[in-house]
Amino acid sequence: MITSTEKLKLIKTGKLSAEQNIKNFLEKIEKDDKKGKKINAFIQLNPNALLEAKEVDNKLKKGKPTGKLAGLAIAIKSNINVKGLNASCASKTLENYKAGYNAEVVEKIRKEDGIIIGMANMDEFACGSSGETSAFGIIKNPASLDRIPGGSSSGSAACVAADFCDISLGSDTGGSIRNPASHCGVVGMKPGYGSVSRYGLIDLSMSLDQIGPIAKSVEDIDLIFNVIKGKDKRDATTRDINDKPRKLDKIVIGAVKVSADKKIQDLIDKKIKEVCKKRGWKTQEVSIEHIDLGIQTYYPICYVEFFSGTRKFDGRRYGKKIEESCGKEVLRRILGGAEICQSEFSDRYYKKALDAKKLLENEFENAFRKVNCIIFPTVPRLPHKFGEKISFEDMYNYDTLTVLANIAEIPAISIPAGLLEGVPVGLQIMCGRGEDLLMLEISKEFE
Ligand code: GLN
């Protein structure tokens, strides 16, 4: 599969037209998204995609300057607003909700001549880790058709893995970009908190959410991250990141003990050894004392903030009343969130979780005083097969190793590390606050 960075060169030099690029993808989608392999990665395609591509070709023909994403096909998760397309969050609640404006990231992509090819399928309201909770049907894993693709940005990862687009955007609150990227064998990045504007994202949990890219290579991630990153006056949490060029000759990789399937851990350790040998980098053990508290910290925060955020879906302003139109997992979180944020319980759950968040943030910050990055598996186990019964606790435990970066507000990325039983396994790299670009540079060595 050709990377988007290589593709971009073909388009810019006239060897491939933007229109042809979009046409090729539409053909593949036609063949295998709803028919054939039935990946079901898209909820809606952009009816203007070919037209928009022609405009890019016209600019190229006339020798006018074109943007950094000229003619590339970008898929967008269905919880990010693209004007005129459905931001349904894969729910019945917002089934017919048409976005009235563009998210900041979409605006930036369009400014650089990227073509929005369609709205990707996902777990309902981004609640889930398997792609099985969408109101528009399950999403398949193109790398292993009988297994779940991971979630909640399931369609965003699947459409890259199936080569239905060049790059996609997802959202990651507790792992939703990295988890499906890991299971589908593609690269997925959660930027640090505040590195990318969330203006126009339908939130799951405001203090943890980030928008980020999924692509076929780290270079592609780098390409689009540099387009979407940066301060936005419409998202007060955005901040600038460290963009000084960094020397990569003396990287120290932090090794942290985590609980994961032994075969997965071995695969990651092998990869770290290889890169250390090749680059002369070192590893050093670091301890994050409360690393096992991730899930207990994440869920109270997520439940309470989700409950609060969903109060606007009251059936009057947007779509249907959420409690009357949503699936089981969304309802669990609304009811649970309502319960634990009652004033009599607030000290016991939400406030405690915020204290634990602070604790973990500090522990990671201390670790990054000693090492440049921390590496461990993205997901501690292989994705289950469709039809396998799995408890909601087990579903939550898919995220034990990804929620940490959201809690600590740091950048994290999942890169394919190899196959196990024929199923892709992802390696996760995390760096300190504001070090998104250093993380990408380190990541390139692991591809
Ligand atoms: N799987 C996690 C959840 O269900 C993370 C979701 C996400 O990152 N959007 O909450």
Boltz pocket constraint, residues with backbone or C-beta under 6 A from the ligand:
constraints:
  - pocket:
      binder: B
      contacts: [[A, 125], [A, 126], [A, 127], [A, 128], [A, 129], [A, 151], [A, 152], [A, 171], [A, 172], [A, 173], [A, 174], [A, 175], [A, 176], [A, 177], [A, 204], [A, 302], [A, 395], [A, 399]]
      max_distance: 6.0
